[in-house]
Amino acid sequence: MKPCYRSLDGFTEDCFVFIRQSGDKRVLVVFNSSTAPLSCCLTLPGKGRVAVSTGLNREGELVNLGELVVAGKEGLIIEMN
């Protein structure tokens, strides 16, 4: 199966959010380019685990995908369940 990419809309211009899928593996990628924290109310059910964070203090953290908070200037890659 070819990997696919799906952009998620409805966020401010400071936030870029997309899902990347390959086979049965899906990751959520979130970039917040503003200096202020951002609360992303995603319409995604379940939880995910932070695989990579540019803040270096969130790796392995379990997050609720429906109420995700991203720090200013933070990028996250989240493994989705």
C-alpha positions, 0 to 999 in steps of 0.5 A: 500500500502506498503511503498517504497524506491527509491535511486537516483544515480548520486551524489558524494559519500558525498551525499546520496539521496532517495525518500520514498513513502507511499500511496500518500505521498512522501518525498525526503531525502538528506544527505550531509556528506561533509563540503562543500555546495552541489548543487543537480541538481535533475531531479524532477519537482516542489517544495517541503517544508522542513519538517526537517533540521539538520541546524534547520533554514530551516524548512517550507522553499519552495524549487525548487527540480530541484536546491536544495542546501544543506549545509555542514553536512546538512540533509533534509527531504522534503515533495514533491508536 
